[in-house]
Amino acid sequence: MEKREQLYAGKAKSVFTTDDPDHLILLFRNDTSAFDGKKLDQLDRKGMVNNKFNAFIMEKLQAAGIPTHFVKRLSDNESLVKRMEMMPIECVVRNLAAGGLCRRLGVEEGIELNPPTFELFLKNDALGDPMINESYVETFGWAKPEQLAKAKELTFAVNTVLKQLFADAGILLVDYKLEFGVFKDEVILGDEFSPDGCRLWDAATRKKLDKDRFRQGLGDVVEAYEEVGKRLGINFDA
């Protein structure tokens, strides 16, 4: 697969075209940001760790019958993915109260949410990724109703798979965001699944093992990501 021009550069990943119009290459960089880009840093090994973490999770989801854009890992920092038409929305599931939910509703961090909540956010950095609802998605044409319904179904299917996967490793899957797109008329999971886009706590101590370590200045960000991966069985040195 021949890597060609850069198509897009996000906060932590760059996307490149290839000689195949149906496939792209994702480059995971060491860049780290929070608070809509107001806090920035470079963290050694982060791109490699997130790339290998994402590959592991995507393969687990595919094995469970959840369609994703992931094809294969190409190198320490690059993966081959299907080229999709992305929906400009984020699907969020919360199993425990944390982050924005606590700020919006004044609820205590860490309480169990039963059933888990489902939220939608518009991907728009300039607006701060505002919270939206299903009516907005249909009205503004961000996705067809049947596409959004499928994305919601898949978001909860991911929860079923990953809650157990992390629980077996002594980790609580607190919440996570997913992005979806359409590839050859099929709604599939896109973007990435890494500690950058979810909250993970040690089940015994509730130590934070995710990007909140960067947001809150707790330190050892990449070390925490690696701890999670190693508990799952990921070999970051391979």
C-alpha positions as CSV (number, residue, x, y, z in Angstrom):
1,M,0.0,0.0,0.0
2,E,1.5,3.3,-1.1
3,K,1.2,6.2,1.3
4,R,0.4,9.5,-0.5
5,E,-0.6,13.0,0.5
6,Q,-1.9,14.1,3.9
7,L,-5.6,14.5,3.8
8,Y,-6.2,15.8,7.3
9,A,-4.4,16.5,10.5
10,G,-6.3,16.3,13.8
11,K,-5.3,16.9,17.4
12,A,-3.4,13.6,17.7
13,K,-3.6,11.8,14.4
14,S,-2.9,12.5,10.7
15,V,-4.7,10.9,7.8
16,F,-3.1,10.1,4.5
17,T,-4.5,8.9,1.2
18,T,-3.1,5.7,-0.4
19,D,-3.0,4.3,-4.0
20,D,-6.3,2.6,-3.1
21,P,-9.2,5.0,-3.1
22,D,-11.0,2.8,-0.5
23,H,-8.3,2.9,2.1
24,L,-6.4,5.5,4.2
25,I,-3.4,5.4,6.6
26,L,-3.8,6.8,10.1
27,L,-0.6,8.2,11.7
28,F,-0.8,8.3,15.5
29,R,1.3,11.2,16.7
30,N,2.8,12.0,20.2
31,D,0.7,15.1,20.3
32,T,-1.6,15.4,23.3
33,S,-4.3,18.1,23.9
34,A,-7.1,18.9,26.2
35,F,-9.8,21.6,26.7
36,D,-10.3,22.2,23.0
37,G,-6.6,22.5,22.3
38,K,-5.9,25.0,25.2
39,K,-3.5,22.5,26.8
40,L,-0.9,21.0,24.6
41,D,2.1,18.7,25.0
42,Q,4.2,16.0,23.3
43,L,4.4,12.7,25.2
44,D,7.1,10.3,24.2
45,R,5.8,6.9,23.0
46,K,2.1,8.0,23.1
47,G,1.5,7.6,19.3
48,M,2.9,4.1,19.4
49,V,1.0,3.1,22.5
50,N,-2.3,4.4,21.2
51,N,-1.8,2.7,17.8
52,K,-1.1,-0.7,19.3
53,F,-3.9,-0.2,21.9
54,N,-6.4,0.7,19.2
55,A,-5.4,-2.2,16.9
56,F,-5.9,-4.6,19.8
57,I,-9.3,-3.2,20.7
58,M,-10.5,-3.0,17.1
59,E,-9.6,-6.7,16.6
60,K,-11.5,-7.7,19.7
61,L,-14.6,-5.8,18.5
62,Q,-14.4,-7.3,15.0
63,A,-14.1,-10.8,16.6
64,A,-17.3,-10.0,18.4
65,G,-19.1,-9.1,15.2
66,I,-18.9,-5.3,15.4
67,P,-17.8,-3.8,12.0
68,T,-15.0,-1.3,12.1
69,H,-12.8,0.6,9.6
70,F,-9.6,-1.0,11.0
71,V,-7.8,-3.2,8.5
72,K,-4.3,-3.8,10.0
73,R,-1.5,-2.2,11.8
74,L,1.3,-1.2,9.4
75,S,4.0,0.0,11.9
76,D,4.5,1.3,15.4
77,N,2.6,4.5,14.6
78,E,0.5,3.7,11.5
79,S,-2.6,1.7,10.7
80,L,-4.5,1.0,7.5
81,V,-8.2,1.8,7.6
82,K,-11.2,1.9,5.3
83,R,-12.1,5.3,3.9
84,M,-15.5,6.2,5.1
85,E,-17.9,9.1,4.9
86,M,-17.8,10.1,8.6
87,M,-20.9,11.3,10.6
88,P,-20.0,14.6,12.3
89,I,-21.2,13.3,15.7
90,E,-19.8,11.5,18.7
91,C,-21.7,8.8,20.5
92,V,-21.0,8.6,24.2
93,V,-21.9,5.9,26.7
94,R,-21.4,6.4,30.4
95,N,-21.4,3.6,32.9
96,L,-20.2,5.7,35.8
97,A,-20.6,9.4,36.5
98,A,-17.6,11.5,35.6
99,G,-16.4,14.5,33.7
100,G,-19.0,16.6,31.9
101,L,-22.0,14.7,33.3
102,C,-20.9,15.6,36.9
103,R,-20.4,19.3,35.9
104,R,-23.8,19.5,34.1
105,L,-25.9,17.7,36.6
106,G,-24.0,18.2,39.9
107,V,-24.0,14.4,40.5
108,E,-21.2,12.7,42.5
109,E,-18.3,11.3,40.5
110,G,-18.2,7.5,40.4
111,I,-21.8,6.7,41.0
112,E,-23.1,3.8,38.9
113,L,-25.4,4.7,36.1
114,N,-28.1,2.0,35.6
115,P,-28.9,1.8,32.8
116,P,-25.9,3.4,31.2
117,T,-26.6,6.8,29.5
118,F,-26.3,7.5,25.8
119,E,-25.4,11.0,24.6
120,L,-24.6,12.7,21.3
121,F,-22.2,15.5,20.6
122,L,-21.6,17.5,17.5
123,K,-18.0,17.3,16.3
124,N,-17.2,21.0,16.0
125,D,-14.1,22.4,17.7
126,A,-15.1,26.0,17.2
127,L,-18.3,25.4,19.1
128,G,-16.7,23.2,21.8
129,D,-18.4,20.0,20.6
130,P,-21.9,20.9,21.9
131,M,-24.3,18.3,23.2
132,I,-27.1,17.6,20.7
133,N,-30.0,15.1,20.4
134,E,-31.3,12.7,17.8
135,S,-33.8,15.3,16.5
136,Y,-30.9,17.7,15.7
137,V,-29.1,15.0,13.8
138,E,-32.1,14.3,11.6
139,T,-33.1,18.0,11.1
140,F,-29.6,19.1,10.1
141,G,-28.9,16.0,8.0
142,W,-25.8,14.9,10.0
143,A,-26.9,11.3,9.6
144,K,-30.0,9.5,8.4
145,P,-32.3,8.2,11.1
146,E,-31.5,4.6,10.3
147,Q,-27.8,5.3,10.3
148,L,-28.0,7.0,13.7
149,A,-30.1,4.1,15.1
150,K,-27.4,1.7,13.9
151,A,-24.6,3.8,15.4
152,K,-26.5,3.8,18.7
153,E,-27.0,0.0,18.5
154,L,-23.3,-0.5,17.8
155,T,-22.3,1.9,20.6
156,F,-24.1,-0.3,23.2
157,A,-22.7,-3.5,21.6
158,V,-19.2,-2.1,22.1
159,N,-20.1,-1.5,25.8
160,T,-21.1,-5.1,26.2
161,V,-17.8,-6.4,24.8
162,L,-15.5,-3.9,26.4
163,K,-17.0,-3.7,29.9
164,Q,-16.2,-7.4,30.3
165,L,-12.8,-7.2,28.6
166,F,-11.7,-4.4,31.0
167,A,-13.4,-6.0,34.0
168,D,-11.4,-9.1,33.5
169,A,-8.3,-6.9,33.7
170,G,-9.4,-5.3,36.9
171,I,-10.4,-2.1,35.2
172,L,-13.7,-0.1,35.2
173,L,-14.9,1.2,31.8
174,V,-16.3,4.5,33.1
175,D,-17.3,6.1,29.8
176,Y,-16.2,6.4,26.2
177,K,-16.9,8.2,22.9
178,L,-17.2,6.6,19.5
179,E,-17.3,7.9,15.9
180,F,-19.1,6.2,13.1
181,G,-19.1,6.5,9.3
182,V,-20.5,4.8,6.2
183,F,-18.5,2.5,4.0
184,K,-20.2,1.0,1.0
185,D,-23.6,1.7,2.5
186,E,-22.7,0.0,5.9
187,V,-22.5,1.9,9.2
188,I,-19.2,1.0,10.8
189,L,-17.0,2.1,13.7
190,G,-14.3,4.6,12.8
191,D,-11.6,6.8,14.4
192,E,-9.9,5.0,17.4
193,F,-10.5,3.4,20.8
194,S,-7.7,4.3,23.2
195,P,-7.4,5.9,26.6
196,D,-7.5,9.2,24.8
197,G,-11.2,8.8,24.2
198,C,-12.5,6.9,27.2
199,R,-12.2,6.9,31.0
200,L,-10.6,3.9,32.7
201,W,-10.2,3.4,36.4
202,D,-8.5,0.7,38.4
203,A,-11.4,-1.4,39.8
204,A,-9.9,-1.7,43.3
205,T,-8.4,1.8,43.9
206,R,-10.2,3.9,41.3
207,K,-6.9,5.3,40.1
208,K,-7.4,7.1,36.8
209,L,-5.6,5.3,33.9
210,D,-6.7,7.5,31.0
211,K,-6.4,11.0,29.6
212,D,-7.7,12.6,32.8
213,R,-4.2,12.2,34.0
214,F,-3.2,14.8,31.4
215,R,-6.3,17.0,31.9
216,Q,-5.8,17.1,35.7
217,G,-2.0,17.3,35.7
218,L,-1.6,13.9,37.5
219,G,1.4,12.9,35.4
220,D,2.5,9.4,34.2
221,V,0.0,9.6,31.3
222,V,1.6,7.2,28.9
223,E,2.7,5.0,31.7
224,A,-1.0,4.6,32.7
225,Y,-2.0,3.8,29.1
226,E,0.7,1.2,29.0
227,E,-0.4,-0.3,32.4
228,V,-3.9,-0.7,31.0
229,G,-2.6,-2.3,27.8
230,K,-0.3,-4.7,29.6
231,R,-3.2,-5.9,31.8
232,L,-5.1,-6.6,28.6
233,G,-2.2,-8.5,27.2
234,I,-0.8,-6.0,24.7
235,N,3.0,-6.2,24.1
236,F,4.1,-2.6,23.4
237,D,7.7,-3.7,22.7
238,A,6.8,-6.2,19.9
